[in-house]
Amino acid sequence: MTKSPLTSQDLRTPVLRRSFRKPYPAAVRGEGVYVWDADGNRYLDFSGSAAVNFIGHGVREISDAMVEQARQLEFVHTSQFTTPAAEEFAQELLDFAGDNFRGGAVYFTCGGSESVETALKLARQYQMEIGQTKRHRVLSRNQSYHGATLGALAVSGNRKRREIYLPMVREFEHIGMPYCYRCAFDCTDSCYNCGQQYAAELEQAIEAAKGEAAGFIFEPMSGATLGAVTPPPGYLQAVAEICRRHGVLLIADEVMTGMGRTGRNFAVEHWLGVPNAAPDILITAKGLSSGYAPLGAVMASKKVVDAVAGGAAGGQECPPYTGSGAFLHGFTYNAHPISVAAGRAVLRRIQSSNLVHAADSDAEGTAGSALKKALESLRDLDAVGDVRGLGMLWGVEFVADKKTKAPFPPEKNFSGLVGQACRQRGLLVYPMQGSVDGVAGDHLLIAPPAVIASEQIDWATEQLRAAINESL
Ligand SMILES: Cc1ncc(COP(=O)(O)O)c(C=O)c1O
């Protein structure tokens, strides 16, 4: 590949980039599953950037909807106005989330971290509104990722991303996370038993919090930190039941897994379809706008909204709470009209192109099933220890020794090397480290747009195979 003079030589530019150690090509155009840089090099986006793009790049109807909105009205502040686009999109999203969110409400933000912050505060305020004033702790899991802001970092369990900021954050309890490839319990029952033991840790943590637990936040499928790890059977149901029993709100972080990515509208539907086990608060971002605009959403169930709204706005069915009538939270750009217009157009595209079905890896003839089959074929490589995932969200974990599952030394940065080799071949993947203990352990996240064709999947997998071999 040729190199852009701007990006290959200048490690230091006016942009404070993610890293000063590596060059970044300048991206200038996107279409379908491809992105082009300023030198005309083409890359197949096999990770949807960072599990963001679900509908493909360069879809004209999305930019048209954004332009239309910007021409009509670019912005108003939510303390003064609502907008038709926000009202309509909120209802469309609640409908997309299904029966469990009927009568609920949506808070729009500019992304995942803002949404997590919003959900943490909403959980606290909910508990205050119902008279549980001591409850303020939000429990979470080790090896989770909920965002970069300090509140979101506090509930995250990603060691590397948290370490230096720990003196600045208020810490609550973190419990263990089932990770069946490296199961600590030596299960012989597809990890049903270990799932129950991990769920029991939640109950112990709630009890140890002595009436101060307000909520429990979790990723239905572990996203970035562990790499598309699915929960063992029975685990999330047990977690949901424990939260219900203890009056702790269940907060599903579907920033990465929501909006069809796993082959369901939301990933919780794989495990928590029934009303009593549904999350009280559901957070989504990334695929919500497919990256066309900064957008996140916090969906609050009727129970939560009623408690805040009280008698002020149709919460009368929910005595004895009176409800303060106002959510004590706000961002200047929440429900930004242009972002909301992008989100609405993206949802229409997801539905008109039947992309949730396309993402379903268990349905025949779909992009999801082709992706599953192609990635599974990498298992024969010595360096590939595990291939796991669902829908259009997959993790490929690397090992130095397949038998012992020993990881590569972290300083080798094996996943980074594979990522670089892929890039040289015109393929974008999402390399991560730390799956074993927060530092050691290498994996890739694979999360292409659901519009990817099976020949593109095959080509990408061939390149990935070669890149893994080259990196050894
Ligand atoms: C599960 C999860 N929650 C929250 C976030 C933070 O989202 P953002 O980077 O949009 O702030 C991410 C980002 O990767 C995520 O995967």
The ligand as an SDF file (V2000), in Angstrom:
LIG
                    3D

 16 16  0  0  0  0  0  0  0  0999 V2000
  -20.6490   -1.5240   26.4270 C   0  0  0  0  0  0  0  0  0  0  0  0
  -20.1420   -0.1290   26.2560 C   0  0  0  0  0  0  0  0  0  0  0  0
  -20.6020    0.8390   27.0540 N   0  0  0  0  0  0  0  0  0  0  0  0
  -20.1880    2.1160   26.9190 C   0  0  0  0  0  0  0  0  0  0  0  0
  -19.2620    2.4750   25.9750 C   0  0  0  0  0  0  0  0  0  0  0  0
  -18.8110    3.9020   25.8430 C   0  0  0  0  0  0  0  0  0  0  0  0
  -19.3740    4.4520   24.6920 O   0  0  0  0  0  0  0  0  0  0  0  0
  -18.7320    5.7560   24.0090 P   0  0  0  0  0  0  0  0  0  0  0  0
  -17.3550    5.3660   23.5710 O   0  0  0  0  0  0  0  0  0  0  0  0
  -19.6990    6.0580   22.8850 O   0  0  0  0  0  0  0  0  0  0  0  0
  -18.7320    6.8350   25.0300 O   0  0  0  0  0  0  0  0  0  0  0  0
  -18.7440    1.4910   25.1110 C   0  0  0  0  0  0  0  0  0  0  0  0
  -17.7260    1.8290   24.0980 C   0  0  0  0  0  0  0  0  0  0  0  0
  -17.0840    1.0110   23.5120 O   0  0  0  0  0  0  0  0  0  0  0  0
  -19.1960    0.1580   25.2600 C   0  0  0  0  0  0  0  0  0  0  0  0
  -18.7370   -0.8260   24.4690 O   0  0  0  0  0  0  0  0  0  0  0  0
  1  2  1  0
  2  3  1  0
  2 15  2  0
  3  4  2  0
  4  5  1  0
  5  6  1  0
  5 12  2  0
  6  7  1  0
  7  8  1  0
  8  9  2  0
  8 10  1  0
  8 11  1  0
 12 13  1  0
 12 15  1  0
 13 14  2  0
 15 16  1  0
M  END
$$$$
